[in-house]
Amino acid sequence: MPQYDLVVIGSGPAGQRAAIQGAKSGKRVALIERREVIGGVCINTGTIPSKTMREAVLHLSGYNYQNIYGVSYRVKEKITMADLAFRVQHVIKTEIDVTQAQLSRNGIEVLTGIASFKDPTTVQVTSTRGASDISAQKIVIATGTKPASSPKVPINATTIINSDQILDMPSIPRTLIVVGGGVIGVEYTCMFSTLGVRVTLIEKRPRLLEFADQEIVEALSYHLRDHRVTMRLNEEVSSVEDTGNGVTAFLESNKKVPGDALLYAVGRQGAVDELNLGAAGLAADARGRIAVDEHYCTAQPNIYAVGDVIGFPSLASVSMEQGRIAVSHAFGKPVSSNPNYFPFGIYTIPEISFIGKTEEQLTDEDVPYEVGVAYYREIARGQIRGDTTGRLKLIFHRETLELLGVHIIGEGASELLHIGQAVLILKGKVDYFVDTVFNYPTLAECYKAAAFNGLNKLSRT
């Protein structure tokens, strides 16, 4: 039986970083991937395809320039699913090639097949060539997730689909029902509404993206309604029917919502069904999530779990960090990382990105704070780019002036956030932005404008 120091199950962002960290530590590493191609959900059906599709939508629809050239401006008049898929497939292929080269360069052995535990140190790999057993001193589970399903919503992969099947749609529908107001549902709602699709978004909670700052979410909700999105909040689907020429969603409140197609995006389920966790002395919860400690170690001291399979926040960037931390801990390598400072990027249209505390959290904690806001429309770069909807919000302590949170909505938000991230992590104060010169014209000037806005409020009290 082949013996390894580390076996990683899953080749998504968490698995890749875990395997590479093991190789950098001088260990013999095997990476098991069930697909014929590596990259997991992130590269093949999730993050990379959806973000690439978003870029294709923004480019072909002419969205970023409509404030300048008029709402009728489009790069391509009739956009098809093939147009979107062309760009997506190009990026996927490149990312797979880059990842394969990186794993090969680090001497990581990639095994293709379905992994299942035989005991806490032995994993069976089953492929078309048969089954074989391997053993390892340390094992990392990084199997990711799959779309959640519901008996109320019969997925047929054509008119009733989940998020993994978006690019398989035969055509762009005229009307679309999106069930689920989480990150995936809202991102696709934005994309399709930008293409001119009439979207109805159904969410059982009273607001979208409950973990984000309320003011930022309200700005996004206004923008969605302005793009003719109908939001049915506090509503739940009781059943879905394929009518032959479309889809009808029946709500618990006795409403009927018709559409050409329906996207079911209510959460994701941990991909653990084939792992045979019981043989390793482990179990997953009802949503397929594996419980871990602060080092991402499971109930078995030699088995770690990282990435989406452990639940929130389910971000590719965070999953990479979790993989690095887990393997460093497994082999006794010093490592430090603070989950409180992980940034969030939500690729809606416009983008949302944030780090640190929200106003709601600080209010609950009785922390005295003040807020400074800058609007893209008041910044020269915002006018040049044609983005007049964006805003940047700084939250800081009223007495110490320490930066507590940065919240941005607008194009480029996920890039712009990193300036605030550095100041926040280094315990900087809001007056840093006042005393710092930023290039002109750039969106980074929003930091200075927001700092002045917040400090001016303090001077009036």
N, C-alpha and C positions, 0 to 999 in steps of 0.2 A: 504494500500500500504506500503511495507517495506521501511523504511527510513534508509539511510546510510550517514555517514559523507563524504565518498569517494567511488566512483564507477570507476573502471578502466576497459576499454574495450580493451581486448587483453592480452595474457599471455606470450608474448615473453620477451626478456631481459628488455625492457623499461617498460612494464606493470608489470612484477614481481617486479622490484626495486621500482616502484611507489607505488604498493600495500604494500610492506614491509615497506617502509618509512612511509606510512600512519598508519600502524599498530604500528610501533615503536613510533609514535607520540600520541598513545593512542586513535586512531580513529576507528570507526566501518567501515570496508572495505569490499566491494564486488568486485570480479574479474570475468568478463564475458569472456568466451572463446567459440568460435563457434565449435571447434573440440571436439571430445570425449576425447582427450588427451591434456594436457597442454604443453606449451613450444613454441607455435607459429611456424613461419617459421624457426626461428633460430635452434630449436632442431629437428624439424620433417623433413624439406626439404632443409634448407639452410646451415647455418654456421656449425653446428655440423656434419651433414652428409658429406658435402664437405671436411671438414678438416680431418674427420676420413677416408674418401676415399683416401685422399692424403697420409695419413700415411700408409694405406694398399698398395697403389701403390708403395711407396718408399720401403717398406719392401719386398713385393713379387717380385718386379722387381730387387732387389739387387742394386738399383741405387747408394746408398751412398758408396758402396764398389767397384764399377766397376773401379775406378781409381787405386785401389790396386790390385784387382784380375783379372782385364781384362773386356772388354766390354761384353763378353759373359756370365759373371757371373749372375745367377739368383737364387733366393730362390725357385721359382716354375716356371717350364718351360712353362706350359700352364695356364695362368691366366684367370679366367672367371668372369663375372659380379656377380655370386653367391659368389665367394671368397671375392669380395669387399663388397657386401651387408651384408655378415655374420658379419664382424667386425663393420660395420655401425649400424646394428640393435642392436647389443650388447650395444654400447655406447649410442644410443638413449634411450633405455629402462632404463639404469642406470641414465641418466640425467633427464628423466621424473620422476623417483622415488625420486631423490634428490630434485627436484623442488617441487613436491607434498608435501614432508615432510616439506620443508621449509615454504611453505604457510600455511600448517596445524599448524605448531609449532607457527606461528605468529597470529593464529586465524582469518585468512582471509577466507571468504566464497566464494567458487568457484561456479559460475552459468554457466551451459552449455546451449548455445543457441546463436542465432543471435541477436545482439543488434541494436536497431534503436531508434533515438530520437523522442519523442513526443512533447517535449518543452525543453528549456535550462536546466531544472532540472529533467526531467523525461525520463527514458529509458525503452523501451519495450524489453523484452527478449523472443524470439520465439524459441521453441524447439519442439521435437516430442511429448512432453507432453502438448503442447499448448502455449499460450502467457500469460505473466504476466508483470505488470509494477512495477518499483522500482524508488525511487527518491533519490537524493543525493545533498548535499550542494556543493560538488566539483566533477567534472568529468574529467578523463584523457583519451584521445583517444590514444591508442597504438596499432592500428590494423595492422601496418606493411605494407607490399607490396605483390604484386603478379607479376609474369613475364609479361612484356609488350608483346603485340601481334601486328601483322601487317597483313593487308589483302594480302600483297605480299608473306607471308610465311604461308601456310596452315598447322598448327600443326596437326599431326595425332597420336602422342604419341608412335610411333614405329620407323619410320625412320626419321621423322621430329619432333623434340622435343624441349621443353624448359628446363630450368635448374632444375625445380621441378620434371622432369620426367627421370633424368639421370639413377637412379638405377632401373627403370622399363625397361630399354633397354634389349632385349632378349639376346644379346651377344655383346662382344666388337667388333666394326667394324674394318675393315682393313684400311679404309680411312674415314676421318671425316671432314666435313665443319663446321667451327665455325663462326657464324655471330655476330660480336661485340667484340671490343678490349678493353672493360672495365675490371673491376676486375673479374667478374664472367667468362667472355669469356676467358680471359688470364689464369686464374687459371685452368680451365678445359682443355684448350689447352696444358698446361704443363703436366697435369696428363696423358692425352691420348698419348701425344708424348713420355712420359717416358715408357709407355706400348708398344711402338713400332708402334703405329698407325700413319699413314701419315696424318697430319693435315694441312688443308688450313684455315688460319685465315683471315677473311674479315672485314675491318674496314674503315669507311668513312672518318675518320680524318687522318691527316698526320703522327701521332705517337700514340703509345699505352700509356695508363695511363697518360693523359696530366697533371694531378695534381702532379705527382711525379717528382723528380729530373731527368733532361734529361740524364745525364751521367749514372745514375743507370738504367734507362729504356733502354738506348743503350746497356748496358751490358746484360740485360735480352734478348733483341732482338737478339743479337749475339748468346746467348746461345740457343734460340729457333731455329734459323736457323741452328745451329750446330747439333740440333736434328731433322733436316730434316723437320721443319715446314716451309710451304710456306706462306709468309705474303703478302696479297693484301691490301696495305694501299691506302688511297684516292680512295677507290672503294666502290660502293653501290649496293646492291642487287635490281634488278628490279622485279624478280619473282623467284619462286622455284617450281620445278616439281618433283613429285614422279613418277619415271620411271618404277616401278614394281620390278626391281632388284637393285634399288638404288635411288639416288637423284641427280638432277642437279640444280645448282644455276646459274641463268642468271644475269649478271652484267650490270649496266648502260653503261659500256664501250664496250658492245657487247662481252665480254668474257663469256665462259661457264666453270663452275667448277663442275666436277662430283665427287661423293662420295658415300659411302655406307650409310651414315647417315648425318643429319645436326642438329646442335645445334643452336637454335636462342637465343641469350643472349644480346639483345640490350636493356639494361635498365630494370627497374621495375616500376610498376604502383601502386600508393597508393591504399590500399584495403578499399575504402570508399563507394562503390556503395550501400551497404545495410544500411548505417548509417542514411540515411534521414537527412543529415546535414542541409538542409533548415529549418527544424522544430526547429532547435537550433539556427537559425540565422547565420549559417556558410556556407562557400562554399569552394570547393577545386579547384585547377587549372587544366589545361588540363591533367596533369600527376598524378592527384589524390593527390597532396600534399596540406597540410593545412598550412597556414601562421601563424607564431607565433612571439612573441617578444623575448627579451633576457632572459625572465624567462619562456619561452615556453608556454605563455598564448596566447590564440586565441583572436578573436574579441569579444568573450563573456567572461567577466571577471571571471566567475566561471568554464570555460572549458579550459583545457590545452591539448596540443598534443605533443607527444614525439616519438622518434625512427625514423624508416625509413619513416613513413608517412609524416614527415616534410622535407624529402629530405637529401641532402648531410650533413655529410659524410656517413651516412648509415652503421655505424660500430656497432657491438653488444656492444663493450666496451663503446662507446660514448652514445649509447641508454640507457644503464644502468644508466649512470651519469645524462642524461637528465631526466629520470624518478625520480631520487632522488631529483634533483634540483627543478623540477616542483612542487612536492608535498610539499617539504620544504617551497617553496614560498607560495603555496596555503594556508598553515596553519601558516604562519608567523614565521617559524623557520629560524634562521640565517644559511646561506650556502654560500660557496664561491667556484668558479671553473672557470678556464680560458680556454676557447675553443682553444686559440692559442697554448696551450701546450698538446692538445690531441694527442696521438701517433697513427700512422697508421701501420697496419700490413697487408700485402698482401701475401697470401699463394700460391705464384707461386712456381716453382721449377727452381732455388733456391728461397728462401723467399726474400721478400723486406720489410723493415721496416724503418720508418723515423719519425722525429719530428722537428719542427721549420721551418726555412726558406730554400728555395732552392736557388741555384745560380741565377736562372732566376729572382726570386722575388727580391733578393738583388741588382741585376744589375738594375732592373726597379726603385728601390728605391734609387739608387745612394749611396749605403752603401759600404764603403771600406772594403773588406773582403779578407781573404786568406783561402786556402784549404789544409788540410793534409789528406793523404790517406794511409791506410795499407791494404795489400793483405793477404788473408788467407794462400796463398801458402808460404809466408815468415814467418808464425807463426807456431811453432811446432805443436800446436793442430790442425791446418788446415791440416798438412801432416798426422797426426795420424788419423784424421777423413776421410781423402781422399777427402776433399773439397778444390780444388785448384782454384775454380772460384770466390770465395767470396771476397768482399772488404768492408772496412769501411771508411767512408768519414766524416771528421769533417770540418765544416765551422765556422770560427771565425772572429771577428772584428780585422782589421789590427792594430788599434791603442790601443784599450782597452783590446784586447785579449779575450773579452767575447764570450762564445760559442753561436752561432746563429742557428746552425742546425746540426743534425746527420742523416746520410743516409747510410743504410747498405743493401747489397745484399749478400746472402749466407745462408746456413743452420743455424738455430738458431738465425736468425736476429731479430725476434720479441722478443726474450728473451734478447738478447745482448743489444738491444736498451735502456733498462730501466736504465742502468748505465748512459748513456748520458742524458736521460730524467731527472734524479735527478739533475745532474750538471746544465743543461739548466734552469730548473725551479728555482733553487737556485741562478741564475745569476752568476754561476761559470765561471772561465776563463780556457782557454785551457791548461795553464801550470799546472793546477791541476793534469792532467793525467801524466805529466812528473814526478811530485813529489810523485805520489802514486805507491805503490807496488801492483801488481796484482799476483794472484796465477799463478804458472807455472807448466805445460803448460795449458793455457786456451785461448779461443778466446778473452777474456777480454783484453789480452795484445795488441790487435789491437788498443785500445784507446791510449796506450802509444806510439806505433809505429807511429800512425797517427799524434799525437801531435808533436813528434819529427820532422816528415816530414814537417808539416806546419810551425813550428817555425824555422826550418833550412832555409826555403824559405825566411822568414823575415830577417834572419841574412845576407843573400846574397844581400839584396836590400839596 
